[in-house]
Amino acid sequence: MDYLLNNLEYKDKYRLLTNCIVPRPIAWVSSISKDGIYNAAPFSYFTGISIEPPLVLFAVERRNGEKKDTVINIENTKEFVINLVTENNIEQMNETSKDFEFGEDEIKMSGLTAVPSKYVKVPSILESPLHMECKLYDTMEIGSSPHSLVIGEVIAVTVNDEMISDGRIQMNALQAIGRMGGKWYTKTDHLFELERLDWRKSELNE
Ligand SMILES: Cc1cc2nc3c(=O)[nH]c(=O)nc-3n(C[C@H](O)[C@H](O)[C@H](O)COP(=O)(O)O)c2cc1C
């Protein structure tokens, strides 16, 4: 079967791409409006793009032609936090993807607890064990849809101590969730190691 993207409708392109780009990490983004109202929402068009500076990127489409609350908030306050989605908070993550009215505290309404972050004014989500505190680096509008690319510089990562052993975050302890196509998600409870064949001593993964 061949799919020619130019022949597909918007929703079919979306469905195809999100079925192909799997599994995707989920940026569960907390933000704050210029009036101080808390917001949270998941975005799975998400990746890291650079180490120096340490940059992450997520892409947000329009809702009925309007920017989503997360983008409006980040453009106003220049800060956000990415909270890790895990087996323990997946239902609440899903709650925060609902179309709340602008100005509603989505963290509270989803049964979540906002806790102060250490380096940004935006709160972190207590029910998540790992937080990436970010300052806005840049935004960009792409395509005719259009989508907002939000690029953040990671200022600090805070991780629950029980996730750390030998100075490293324990991948098995995180119980991170990935997003597949449609309603499908994946757990990360079946991890395995694979040695890099051309690994050089000076490289990053020592
Ligand atoms: C797992 C998951 C991943 C999502 N990923 C994206 C995404 O990458 N881009 C996007 O625009 N919307 C995405 N959504 C939808 C948004 O989370 C949803 O529109 C949300 O209401 C936006 O909230 P806000 O208006 O408070 O920013 C995703 C939803 C779920 C459940």
The ligand as an SDF file (V2000), in Angstrom:
LIG
                    3D

 31 33  0  0  0  0  0  0  0  0999 V2000
   -1.6470   12.0810   24.4520 C   0  0  0  0  0  0  0  0  0  0  0  0
   -2.0700   13.3300   23.7530 C   0  0  0  0  0  0  0  0  0  0  0  0
   -1.1780   13.9930   22.9100 C   0  0  0  0  0  0  0  0  0  0  0  0
   -1.5370   15.1820   22.2680 C   0  0  0  0  0  0  0  0  0  0  0  0
   -0.6330   15.7890   21.4460 N   0  0  0  0  0  0  0  0  0  0  0  0
   -0.9430   16.9600   20.8450 C   0  0  0  0  0  0  0  0  0  0  0  0
    0.0140   17.6160   20.0190 C   0  0  0  0  0  0  0  0  0  0  0  0
    1.1590   17.1580   19.8300 O   0  0  0  0  0  0  0  0  0  0  0  0
   -0.3470   18.8170   19.4540 N   0  0  0  0  0  0  0  0  0  0  0  0
   -1.5750   19.3740   19.6710 C   0  0  0  0  0  0  0  0  0  0  0  0
   -1.8560   20.4520   19.1440 O   0  0  0  0  0  0  0  0  0  0  0  0
   -2.5040   18.7570   20.4470 N   0  0  0  0  0  0  0  0  0  0  0  0
   -2.2070   17.5870   21.0590 C   0  0  0  0  0  0  0  0  0  0  0  0
   -3.1380   16.9730   21.8880 N   0  0  0  0  0  0  0  0  0  0  0  0
   -4.4070   17.6670   22.1740 C   0  0  0  0  0  0  0  0  0  0  0  0
   -4.2320   18.7360   23.2820 C   0  0  0  0  0  0  0  0  0  0  0  0
   -3.7360   18.1520   24.4690 O   0  0  0  0  0  0  0  0  0  0  0  0
   -5.6110   19.3900   23.5670 C   0  0  0  0  0  0  0  0  0  0  0  0
   -6.0160   20.1360   22.4290 O   0  0  0  0  0  0  0  0  0  0  0  0
   -5.6270   20.2820   24.7890 C   0  0  0  0  0  0  0  0  0  0  0  0
   -6.9550   20.6250   25.1070 O   0  0  0  0  0  0  0  0  0  0  0  0
   -4.8550   21.5820   24.6220 C   0  0  0  0  0  0  0  0  0  0  0  0
   -4.9880   22.2700   25.8410 O   0  0  0  0  0  0  0  0  0  0  0  0
   -4.8020   23.8370   26.0100 P   0  0  0  0  0  0  0  0  0  0  0  0
   -5.8510   24.5400   25.1800 O   0  0  0  0  0  0  0  0  0  0  0  0
   -4.9920   24.0230   27.4880 O   0  0  0  0  0  0  0  0  0  0  0  0
   -3.4190   24.1870   25.5630 O   0  0  0  0  0  0  0  0  0  0  0  0
   -2.8240   15.7460   22.4900 C   0  0  0  0  0  0  0  0  0  0  0  0
   -3.7480   15.0650   23.3150 C   0  0  0  0  0  0  0  0  0  0  0  0
   -3.3770   13.8620   23.9340 C   0  0  0  0  0  0  0  0  0  0  0  0
   -4.3610   13.1490   24.8050 C   0  0  0  0  0  0  0  0  0  0  0  0
  1  2  1  0
  2  3  1  0
  2 30  2  0
  3  4  2  0
  4  5  1  0
  4 28  1  0
  5  6  2  0
  6  7  1  0
  6 13  1  0
  7  8  2  0
  7  9  1  0
  9 10  1  0
 10 11  2  0
 10 12  1  0
 12 13  2  0
 13 14  1  0
 14 15  1  0
 14 28  1  0
 15 16  1  0
 16 17  1  0
 16 18  1  0
 18 19  1  0
 18 20  1  0
 20 21  1  0
 20 22  1  0
 22 23  1  0
 23 24  1  0
 24 25  2  0
 24 26  1  0
 24 27  1  0
 28 29  2  0
 29 30  1  0
 30 31  1  0
M  END
$$$$
